[in-house]
Structures are given as C-alpha cells and as structure tokens.
Amino acid sequence: MPLLNKTRARSEAPYQSPSKRSAWSPARLALTAFFAMDGFLFAAWVVRIPDIRGQVSATHSALGLALLCLSAGAVATMPVIGRLCVRYGSKPVTIASVALLSLAVPLPAHTHSVLSLGAVLLLFGAGYGAANVAMNSAAVDLVRELRRPVMPSFHAGYSLGGLLGAGIGGLLAGTLSTTWALALSGALGLAVTAAAGTALLRGQAARPAQEPATRRTTGAGAKAGAGAGTGAEAAGKTPATPAPGVARSVRLLVVLLGLTALLDAYGEGAIADWATLHLTDDVHATAGLAAAGYAAFAFAMTAGRVGGTWLSIRIGQTRLIATGGLTACAGMLVVALAPSVAAALAGLVLVGLGLANIFPLAIAQAGAAGGPRGVATASTLGYAGMLIGPPVIGFLADAVGLPLALTTVAGAAALAGLLPFAVRSRRPVAASH
C-alpha cells in the first residue's frame, strides 16, 4: 500500500514560484500530517504481525492469505474513493478515510482465528487504500494551488511516519501489549485527523483537476522522467495519431516499466509483511530488534528518496535503477541467509536504499512515454507486485522455508535493475512520434 503515494508526483504542468509566505501553508502542513499518520499507522501494524500470527495460530501460507485480504480491501475500495473525491472533494474524503483507518488499526489485536483476521484486514485495507487515494488527490490539488512541485515533501512525510511508527513500536514491543499498542495508535490517528482535518478544510479549495487533452513524448521529457507535454494543447492543436508500429513500441516500453515497478513493489511488500517474522523466527532476534529492522529499512527508504532527485541527475535514471536493483539484491541475500542479527539489519538498510527510487522513476518514465494511460498501466502492474508478494512468500515459506522464500526478493530486485537496459533500447523508437 505504501506504493500508491508515488504515482502522480511528476505529471504536473510547469510551476511558478510563489512567495515564501505561502510555501508552508496550514493546508500543506495538515496534509503532510495526514501522510505521516498514514505511514505511522501502517508501521504500527507491521511491527505487530509476529504477535498477531501467534495469536491466531496461523501457518505461513494462512498468514499470507490473510495479508492478501488487506490488499484486496484496498483494491476494491480505490475506484469508489476516486469517484467520491470527484463528487465531494478530496479533502473531506481524506479526513473520512484516515478516520476509518484509525478505527480499523486496533481490530487485528482482537481476532483469534485466521478467518476473523482476514475479515478485519479487509476493513483495514479499505481504510488504507482509501486514505492513499484521497490524500494523493488532495496533494495534487494543493500542488496546483501552490504552483510549486512540493509533492516529494508529502512522500517524505509518509516515510518519516513509517519510520517513527516502527521505531516507537520497537521500543514498546517488550513493555506494551499488542492490544494497547494498536489501540493507542488508533487514538493518535483520530486525534491527528481531528486537528489536521480542521486546518485542511479551512484551506482554500483548489480548482478541479483537468487532465491535459494531449501529451507528446520527447527525448528531453523522457530524460527528465516527467510527462508534462502540454505544448500541443496550448497551441490549440491535436497531434497526429501515432503509427501502429510506434504505438506498439510505446505500449511495450510502458509494460517493461510497469514490470520494473512490479518487481520493486514485490520486494517492498515482502519486507513489510515478512521481515519482522523472519528476524524473530529464523535469526532469533528479540521483538524490539525485529521492529528495529523494519525501522532501519524505512529510514533507508526515506534517505534514498531524499537523495533520489540529485542522484538521478548525477548518474542518470537508468544507472540509478540498475544500481538500486543490484544493491537491493545483495542486501536481501544478506537478510535471508546471514545467521547474524547485525548482518540482517545491515542488509535491510541496503535493501531500503536500493529499492527507494525504482518505483517512482519507473512510473515517471512510463508517464513520459505513454502519458496518463502509461502511468495507469505501469501503476496497475506495479501494485500487482504488492498484491501477490505476501501470499507467494507465504506458500514458498511453507514449502522451502522463509529464508529461501525471501531470496526471491533478491532475484526480483536484480531483474528490476536489468530491465531498464531493455527499456533504454526501446526508448528512441517510442519517443520518435
């Protein structure tokens, strides 16, 4: 789920710099608080997965199916939330969605069977998916209103919230029960929703989003990773329909980029749902150290995203994705196979740094190649990685053990690093129309 906050950050039209006074408006601060709380609540759940697994006496495969319910709830909710945002506005829907998520967080602690856990996770997933769609829509509106490319600051807020949730959860793992930990997290979520929601609604409503009528992909746009070609629209002209061969090349390019995003999301989902369990069961880490492992991963992801723009300019997007994939591959092999807790924690840091920029760069390039349809196709493929990851890891863990099952993440990361070279070989054809 953490993956839904990345898809629309680079598809906006050019911006104009506003005054410094409006750079951090109350509405922007409030929306950043919502993003941070979303990450905090998800991390609060993640660090308690081992306790919940023991509480419901689930096998690896059964737990994987229960976790699949979380993704299913999100997928079923997203189209509905999109329509609600159009009808009622993204701000009130954001408030209602985060409130629902806060109310759903404590529920897993009260389940005592895999079936009841799956049912609860459907609701949890619905709240999580709704919050991500609504917050992203509100952020796009606010970016347009401020006329500044401030979307990365919202994503950084989500990562920071996840880091805080994992860190605090780890510190309290030995002293606070799962029931109380999740209940207090939900209460904090409701308090932030009330305070930030008031500030968000006071902000000036942004005008409804209008999608550009046409998009053209240019070599410069592909290099920058942003599909904001609105020149034809500004000139009142409609570009000619691409030739069938060019259209097929563009579709193939978008699919390759979508597969890159899928492989990245597979790894992110595996770390979120299985890393703490692997650390406690296979590496024999304490509950606090296991939670610290996810916190280390979240911190590395945050640091990688902060430096992602600078690195993509310095070494290029293709090299950054390739380097990230190979780094994540090496780190995941250490996590899965090293018998030492310290080595596993270091491996998680490498995985976080490696995976940090693969998904957003792949989605941005898909938008540059195929416009809104390219973004939609690549995002759908990318989210499929998050969807299939937990059950695949669960079934493999029952068959060959969790450590070997997690090595598939290393393979996926390596393949994600190699795919951009195939993407680059297709880019001149796709960008020539």
N, C-alpha and C positions, 0 to 999 in steps of 0.2 A: 503493500500500500504506500510505504513511504515513496514509491516511484511516481505518482500522479501529480506531484507538485513541480515537475520538471518540464512539462511538455510544451508550455506556451511562452517561455521566457524570452525567446529570441525571434518571435514572429511579429513584432510590433513595428509600426512605421517610425520614421526618424523622430527624434525628440528635440525639444528646445529646453535649455536650462532655465528653471525658474529661480526665483530669489531664494537665498539661503533660509529665509524665514519659513518658507513652505516645504523645505526639504523633508523635515521630520514633523509632519502634521499629526494631530491627535489620531486621525483616522489611520494613518500609516503605522503609528505606534500600536494602536489597538489591533490592527490586522496582523502585525508581526507577533503580538502576544498570542493570537489565535494559532498561528503557525507553530510557535514554540510549544503551546499547550498540546497541540495535536501530536507532536513528536514526543513530548513528555509522557502522555497517556499511553501511547503505543509502547514506549520503552518500559514503562511501569508494568505492563502486561508481559512483555518479552522476558524480563528477568525472573518472573514468577512461573514460567512454563514448566520447569522441572518439578516444582511443588504441586502444580495442578495435575501434571501427569501422574505423580504418585497418588494424589487424592482420588483420581478416577480409575486408577489401576489400568492404564492404557498401555498396549504394546506400541512399538514404534509405528507400525502401519496404521493402527487405530488412531493414534495421535495425529498422524499425517492426514487422515480423512477428516478428523475434527478440525484441524487447521485449514483444510480446504473449504470448510463451511464459512470461515472468515472471509476468504477471497470471494466465495460465491455470493455472500451477502453484499459485498461491495459492488460486484459486477451487476447484480440485479438492481441495485439502487441508483447507479450512476446515470442512466438515461432519464430516470424520473427526476432526479435532482437538477439535471440540466434544464429540463422543461420548467421546473419550479423557479429556477433562477431567472429565466426569461420572463416568467409571468409575474413574480412577486419581487424580483430584485435579488441580487446575490448577497447583500448584507444581511437581511433578516434570515435568509436560508442558512447562511454561515452560522449565525447565532444559534438557530434551532438545531443544526447538525452537530455542533460542538457540545451543546447541552445533551443531546441524545447520546453522543459518545461518552460523555462524563457519567451519565446514568448507567451505561452498559458496562463500563470498566469493572465495577465491583462484582458483577454477576458470576464470572467464572469461578470465583472462590466459593460459591455456594452450590456447585454442581458435584455430583457423586457418581456419575456414570458417563461413559463416552457419548451416549446419545444426548443426554442433557447438556453436556459441554458443547456438542456440535450445534444444538439449538440456540444456546446462548451466544456462541460465536457468530451465528448468522446475524443476530441483532448487533453485536459488536462490529462486525464487518459492514453492516448497513450504515451505522453511525460513522465509521471511519471513512468509507468511500464517499458518503455524503459530505463530510467535512472537507475532504480533499478537493472534490469538485467545486463546492461552493466557495471555499477560500481562494482557490485558483482563479475562479471567475471574478471574485471581488478584487483580487490583486491585479488582474488585467485591467479592470475598470479604473483602479487607483493609479496604475502606471500611466494610463491615458490622461487622467485628470492632472497628475503632476507633471506630465510631459518630460519624465526622466526615466531612464532604464533601471528602475530600482527593484525589479523582480528578484535578482540574486539575494537581496537582503532578506526577503521573505523565506527563501530556501535555507539560508544560513540560520534563520530563526528556528526552522523546523529541526535542523541538525543539532543546534545547540540545545533545544528542548529534549531531543532524544538522548544527548549526552548527559544532561542533568538528571533525566529520569533514570537512566541506567546507573549513574553514579550514586544517586541517593538510594535507589533500590538496592544496590550492592551494600551500602553502608548499613542499611536497616534489615538486611536479609536475615541476620542472625538474631535480631532482637525483636522484630515486629512480625506478627503472623501475616500470612498471605491475605487473609480476610481484612485485617485492619489496614495493611499497606494499600490494597486496591481501593478500599473504601475512602481512605484519606486522599488518595489520588483523584478519585471521582469528585470528592468535595472541593478539592482545589480547582478542578476543572470547572465546576459550576460557579465558583467564586470569580474566577478569571473571566468566564463567559458573561457574568452579570456586569462586571466592571468594564471590560473591553467592549462588550456589546453596546453599552450606553455611549461610549466615545465613538464607536464605529457608526452608529445611527445618526449621531449629531453631525457627522461629516457631510459635506455637500454631495448629493447624489451625482454620480457620473452619468454621462450620456450613454445610451445603449450601444453596445459594441456593433460595429458594422464591418463585415468581412470585406476585404478588397475584392473588387469584381474580377480582377485578373492578376496573375502572377507570372513573372518570367524569371527563369534561372539563368544567371550569368556566371562567368568564371569567377568574377570578384565576389559575387554573392555566395557561391559555393565555398570559396576560400574563407570567407568571414563566417560561414555557418549560419546565416540569417536569411530567411526567405521573405524579404520585405519589398519585393519588386513591385512598386505601385506606379511606375512611370507611365505605363500604358493607360492606366485608369486616369491619371492626372491629365493626360493629353486627350482624353476622350476617345481613345482608340482601343479596339479589341484585337489582341494579337491573333494571328492565324492559328488554326488548329494544327498541332504538330503532326508530322507524317507518322504513319503507323509504326515504322521502324524505330523512330525516335521515342514514340510513346512507350513502346515495349522496353526500350533501354532505360527510360525513366522508371518504369514500374519495377524492373529488375534491380535497379540501383536502390530504390526505396525498400524493396524486400530485403536486400542484403543489409541495409542499415537497420531495418527492423529486426533482423536476426541477430545483429550485433547487440541491440538493446535487449533482446530476449535473453541472450547468454549472460549479460550483465545482471539482469533482474533475477535470473535463476540463482546466481551467487548471493545477491543481496537477501533474497528470501530465505535461502538456506542458512545464512549466518543469523538472521533474525530469529528463525524458528528452532534451529538445531544447535547453535554454537554453545549456548549455556548448558544444554543437556549433554553434549559431548564432553565439555570440560568437567562436569561433575561425575558422569558415569565412566568415562574412558580415561581421562587424565587425572581423575581423583582430586580435583580442585574443590575447595570449600565453596559454599554458596556465594560468599562475598567475592571471592576471586573469579568465580564464573560470571557474576554480574559485571565485575571489572573488565572482563574480556570483551563483553559487548560494549561497554563504555569506551574501551580502547579503540574498538572498531569504529564507533560513532565519532570519536574525536578525530581519528584519521580521515574519515569521510569528510568531516567539516573542514579540516585543514586542506585537504585535497581540493575541495570545491572553492575555497577562498583563493587558492593559487591557480585554479584551472584556467582562468582567462589569460593570465600572464604567461603560463606555460604553453598554451595553445598558440600564442603569438610568437613566442621564442622558438619553439621546436616544430610547430605545425600540428594540426589536429590529427592527421593520420599517425604521425610518430607518437603523439601523446596517447592515443588509444592503444597503439601497439605496445608501448612501454607499460601502460597501465595494465593491460591484459597479462603480459608476461610477469609483471610484479605480483599481481594477484594470484597467478598460478603458483609461483614459488612460495608465496606466503601461505596459500591454502594447503599445499603439500606439507608444510611445516606444522600447520594447525592439526591436520588429520593424522599425521604419522609420528610426530615427535612425542615422546613419553613425558616430557618436562612441561610443567605448567608455565614456567617463564618463557620457554620456546614457543608454546602455543599462543601466549599473549602477544609475543613479538610478531608471530605470524599473522595474527588478526590485524595488527597495525598495518602490515604490508598489504593485506587484502583490502582494507579500507582505503589506503592511498591508491591502490591500483584500480579499484572499481569506481572511484569517486566521480570521474569525468566521462566515463564511457557512455552511459545512457544519455546525458544531456547533449553531448556532441553528436551522437548518432541521430537523435531526434532533430536537432538543429539542421544537420546536413540533409536529412530527409525532407524537411520543410523547404530548404533551398532548391532541392531537385524537383519536388513534386507539389509544392505549395501546400494548402490545407489538407488535401487528400493524402499527400505524402506523410504529413505529420500524423494524421489519423491512422493510416495503415501501419506505420512504424510504431506508434504508441500502442496499438492493439497487440501487435506481435510482442512488443516489449513487456506489456503487462501479463501476457501469457506465460512468460518466464516466472513471474512471481506466483502465478496461479498453479503451475504444475510442479514447482520446486518442492514444496513441503510433502505432498504425497509420494513423489518419486523418491525422495531421500528416505522417507519412512519405509516404503516397501523394500528398497535396496538394503536398508539397515537391518531389517528382519532376515534378509537373505544372506548377506555377507558381512554384516556388522556396520555400525555407524561410522567408524573411521574410514573404511574403504568406500562407503557410500558418499562421504564428503569429498573424496578425491575427484568425483565427477564435477565438482565446482571448479577444481583446478583445471580440468580439461576444458570446461566451458569458458573459463577466463582466457586460456591460451587461444582457443578458437576465436573468441571475441577480438583478441589482439591481432589475429591474422586476417580476419575478414576485411578490415579497412583497405588492405592492399588490393583485394578484388574490387572493392568499391572505387578505389582511385583509378583502376584500369577502365572502369565503366564511365567515369565522370566526364571525360571530354565528349563522348557521344551524347550523354544525357544533357549536357549543358550547351549543346550547339543549337538548340531550337530557339 
